[in-house]
Amino acid sequence: MSEQPSIGVIGVGWVGLVTAVCFAELGHRVIAVDIDAAKVDALSRGEVPIHEPGIEELLERNRERLRFSTEMAEALAGARLLFCCVDTPPTYSGDADLSRVQAVLAHLRGDGDHALVMKSTVPVGTGRAIRRDAPKLAYVSCPEFLKEGSAVDDFLHPDRVVIGAGGAHGWAADGVEEIYRPLGGELVRTDVASAEMIKLASNAFLATKISFVNEIANVCEEVGADVGEVARGMGLDQRIGPSFLRAGIGYGGSCFPKDVSALKQLAGNTGYHFQLLTAVIEVNELQKRRVMKKLEKHLGSLVGKRVALLGLAFKPDTDDMREATSLVLASRLQGEGASVSGYDPVAERPALELLPSVELCDSPEQALEGADAAILVTEWPEFAELDWASLAERMANPLLIDGRNFLDPDKLRAAGFDYEGIGRPTGGDGPPSDAGDGDGGARSPQR
């Protein structure tokens, strides 16, 4: 592979690290900068601080092309294109906190030799403000569309790459296009504001599909229909498609909650009330309440009860606990007087920090020992392979709320469980339990 131009990556969190190792895999020398010295030292030793399939292999294979540093000067000296991958968490009002972006810009103002390529999710209008304040700095909006758990594959096989830039910064946009062209995805060249909006609109639409199917699930429970069958029939319509149509306990993670709120807030700042997104957010919150009602239907008061949460990360194949449903459920359960145990295959360290009052267990068996109920929160594949009959015997009351419609109702009932899904018939007279187990919401690439 011929040597490619050097690239700077600023911020080596989840997006930045995936970006850095994948660019190295494409043959580029990458200078990755982060203010966290401990993280930089660990990565320099080849240690990956996050759980993301495939990333360790790429880091090891491309060690000679990757340089990790705490000094911005190294990136400025070694690369013209600087990919900004810093975090933009939500503020209390729902706006994005751009303080980390501003910290990056402090090193670049008045510099006409570099281009800032924005991978971080920022409000529409950010690029316009940056170009106004730093007119000599070339600016490109290139939002990321990676899914945690499959980010490496998403990066190397994109369905589209969005590149937003003004006419004066054509050289930078051309450079970004040249980097991504070998990957084969559709290249979308547009203006900066449209590129920024594409990211927010995409995530808001996917979140809307999830909330919609969850509302359908709630109606299905009232009329005796099976939401899996309904979603399967809907998804065969090419105008709708099957993705993000698996009912569950709502979306979470680092992107969907933040981006939906950010788009709603952005609209509000212009004087427009985005009623649909208001409903999407409300439905997502109400799904957690419905799970609590299912528990109360079987157990009555939750005071003194022990409830086990199976799966703590917001989705499988990640240890990310940001906006995880387990956090909401644990808080509400404890608020009702229940004690909570939890198990996750990989999210031990983040869970320890965010769930300090939950008994974190080393196995599903330990989590379910003596429990009055269990909630499947995250559909890790290993949960489908458990010996559920043995687990039922360990519990004080074998009740399972399948928050992702992931398990086979008939097998769970045969194992001795009272089983409840989301939008599934409560008895055994519904359609086959494996119907509709296609590419749906909870198994889709939720963010």
Helices and strands as residue ranges (DSSP letters): E 4-10, H 14-25, E 28-33, H 37-44, H 55-61, G 63-65, E 66-69, H 72-78, E 81-84, H 99-105, E 115-118, H 126-133, E 138-141, H 151-156, E 160-164, G 167-169, H 170-180, G 181-183, E 186-190, H 192-223, H 227-235, H 256-269, H 275-299, E 306-310, H 325-335, E 339-343, H 348-354, E 359-360, H 364-368, E 373-376, G 381-385, H 388-394, E 399-402, H 409-414, E 418-420
